[in-house]
Amino acid sequence: MPQRLVITGRSQEPRTRFTEELRRLRGERGLSLRDLAKEVGWDSSQFSKMESGQTLGGPEVVQALDQYYGTPGLLVTLWELAVADPTQFREQYRRYMVLESEAMNLWHYAVSRPPGLLQTEAYAREALAAGGLEGRELDQQVEARVGRRELLKGGDAPTFRSILSEAVLRTRLRDQREWRKQLEYLAAVSERPNVTLQVLPLDAGPHGLASTAMMFLRLLDSRTVAYAENDVRGELVEEPAMVERFQRTYDAVRDVALSPAESRTFILRMLEEMRCEPST
């Protein structure tokens, strides 16, 4: 097999390519990080972290850089590829992440925490830190998880249904302000036309998913695959008979959950209760 011709010598790994392009564009202008901060309006430490790969930044700062450098869409495109790159996730999740990005429909059941697609940055950080991550790895995994939320935005976003056990809404973050923001985010996202949220009350009784978080992905080839996860491990399930069995269990859970309207009212009531609690 002939060797691949190297034209630019630039990395084919999305995150690395993004950082390379940031450094190249700044270098061509002969700017220091401080100079760039003055021109674009963000703190120089933000650009330093982006160029070193510690963070990808958000779409607003990337759009501002595209505008400043006169590269309409280039940096945003590279940023989107970096955010969606499955190699940034831990090995056991990578195949699932690829399938998730290709899915037309997603159905989810949450045992004790909101799905990653609906977590705020603060929630993702506390949840991942509780699992033992720290330092730079924690920062990168938080950013990767929060970046997944882009999947549910835009005109071609998949439809997403999530059934939240009431335990999800009763297990608060330590920081009450951040927990309020998480509840507010759930209430806001439930109004999107492609997102349906339902709450499963604790008094619904025992059911087949009491200890298992589930995600079902309807793929472009009409197959449905499932991902089952507990606190110890996750498993991608592709065998049709097993997927169908899980789906029947999921349908039974959905049948006893609150309606989407009732669920939104439930979340808003929790927010109202928090406002009435004395400050500490």
N, C-alpha and C positions, 0 to 999 in steps of 0.2 A: 504494500500500500504506500503511495507517495506521501511524503511529509507534507503536513499542512503549511501553506505559505503564510508566514507572519508578516502582516502589512504595517500595523501600527505599533506592535510590541506592547500594547496596553492589555491589562488584565481582562479576562473573560468572566471573572467572578463579579457579580453585580455590585456588591458592597464596595469591593476594592476599586472597581472601575469608577464608581461615583466619587470616591475620595480622590482618586488620581485626577479626575477632571476638575474637581474643585481646586486642587493645588496647581494644576496646569494653568487654569484661567487666571488665577491670582498672580502666578509667577509671570505670565505674559504682560500683565499690567504693571509689574514691578511694585506691588503693594505689600505692605506689612499687614499682619492681622489687625492691628490697631487702625491702620489706614482704611481697610475694608469696612471695619465696624463703623467708622465715621461716615463713610459714603453710603452704606446700606441701612444702617440704623439698628443693628443688633449688637450685642456685647461681643467683644473679640474672643472671649472664652468659648462662646457658642461655635464660632467658626473654627477655632482650634480643635474642639472635640469632633466636629464634622470632618475635618481634614485628616484627623488621626484615626477615624473609624470608630470612635467611642460612641458616637450618636449619629443618626441620619438626619436629625432635625425634623421640622414639620413642613408641610406643603407651603405655608406662607413664606417662610424664610427662603425656601428653594425657589419659589416664584420670584421673590425679590432679587435673588442672585441672577436668575435668568434675565430679568429685565435690565439689571445693571450691566451685565456682561454682553448684552445684545445677542443672546443665544436662545431665542424664543422656543421653549418646549424641550430643549436638550436636557437640562439638568432635572426638570420635572420628570421626564421620561426615565432617566437613569435612576432617579429617586424611587419611582414607582416599581421599577424592576428590582431594586435593592430591598424595598419593603416586602415585596411578594416572594423573594427568593427563599425557597424551602431549606436551603443549606444552613440558614442562620438558626434553624430550630434544632433541638437535640435529635440525635439519630433516630430514635424510636418513633418520632412524630413525622419524619420527613415525607414518607409516602402518603400519609394521611393528609398533610398540608397540600401536597400537589393535587390530590383528589378534591379536597375542599375548594381549592381555587377554581376547579373546573365544574363544580356542581351547579345544577340548575335550581334545585330545591334542597333545603336543609331542614331537618326536624331534630329537636334537641330536648333532652330531659336533664335537669340539674338537680343533684342530690343536696349539695351543701354550699355551692357557690355559683355565681352567675357564669354563664359560658364565656370563654375567652373573647368571643366576638362582641360581648356586651360589657366588658369590664373597663372601668376607668383606669387611668395610669396608676393612681394611688392604690386601688384595689389589687391590680396586677402585681405591683411591687410587694405589697404585704403578703399576698398569697404565695408568690414565688420565693420570697425570703423565708417564709414558714417551711418551705420544702427544702431549705438548706443552701440556696444560692446566695452568693454575696459578691461584692466588688464589681469588677467589669463584666463578669458573666451575668450577674443579676441585671445590670444596666442593659445589656444587649438583649436578654430574654424579655425584659419588660418592654423594650422598644419593639421587639418582634411581635409580641402579643398585642400591643396596642395598635401596631400597624395593620393587623388582621382586620380591624374594624372597617378599613377601606373597602373590604369585600362587599359590604352591605350598602354601599353608597353608589349612586349613579343610576342611569336609566336601565342599564342591563344587569343590575344587581339581582342575585337569586332571591327567591322567596325564603323566608326563615321563620320557623315556628319554634319557640322555646317554652317548655313547661317548667316552671320553677317550683320546687318544693317550698312550702312555707318556711322551712328551715333555712333556706337561702336568705330570706328576708329578715330572719330573726338572728342570724349570725353576723354581728356587726364588726366593722373595723374598729381598731382601738381609737383612732382619730374620728370623733363624731362628725366633724365638719366634712371630712372626706367620705364618711359613710352616707351623709346626707347627699353629697354630690353623686354618689353611686345610685342611690334611689331616684334622684332627679333625672339621671341619665336613662335609667330604665323606663321611667314614665315618659320621657321625651321620645325615646326610640320606639316605644310602643305605638306612637302615632304615625310612624312611617307606613306607607302603603304595602311595602314588601315584608314587614315584620309583624308577627303575631306573638303576643306574650300571654301566657296563662299561668295562674297560680294554683298549685295543688294544696289545699288546706291540710293541716296536720290531722284534722278529724275525718279525713277521707278514708283512713284505716290502712291496713297492710296492703301492699301491692307488689308486683313482680320486679319493680325497679328500685326498691327501697334502699339498696346499697350500691347501685350502679348508675353512673352518668352515661347517657347514650347520645350519639349523634348519628343520624341517617343522612346519607348523601345520595341524591338522585342525579346520576351522571348523564352526559350527553348521549351515550349509547343506550339509554333507558335502563341500565342496571342500577340497582340500589345496593350500596354497601353500608356497613355499620361500624362504628367505633365505640367500643365499650371500655369504660375507665373507672378505676377506683383509686384510692390513695396510694396504692402500691405500684400498679402497672396499668397500661392501656393495651388494647388488642384490636387490630383491624380485622373485621369479619366480612368475608366476601362470599362464603358458601351460601347459595340461595336459600336453602332450607333453614339454616340458622338465622339468616337475616329476616326471613318471613316470620319466624318464631318470635324474634325480638320485636318486630313490627306489631304483631298481634298484642304483645304485652304493652307496648307503647300506646296503642289505640285504646286499650282498657284504662290506662292511666289518664289519657286525654278525656275520656268520657266522664270521669268523676272530678275533673279540674273545673275551676271557675271559668266562666266565659271570658273572652278578651275584655269586654266592658267591665265586668265585675272585677277582673284582675287589676285593671288600671285603677279602679276605685280603691281597691285594697292597698295598692302601693301609695296612692295619694293620701289615704288615711294614715298610713304609717309615717309619711312625711309630716302630716299635720300633728300627729302625736309627738314627734320629735321637737317640733317648734314649741310645744307646750311644756316640755321637760325643763326643769331648772338648769341653768348653766353651771358648769363646774370649773 
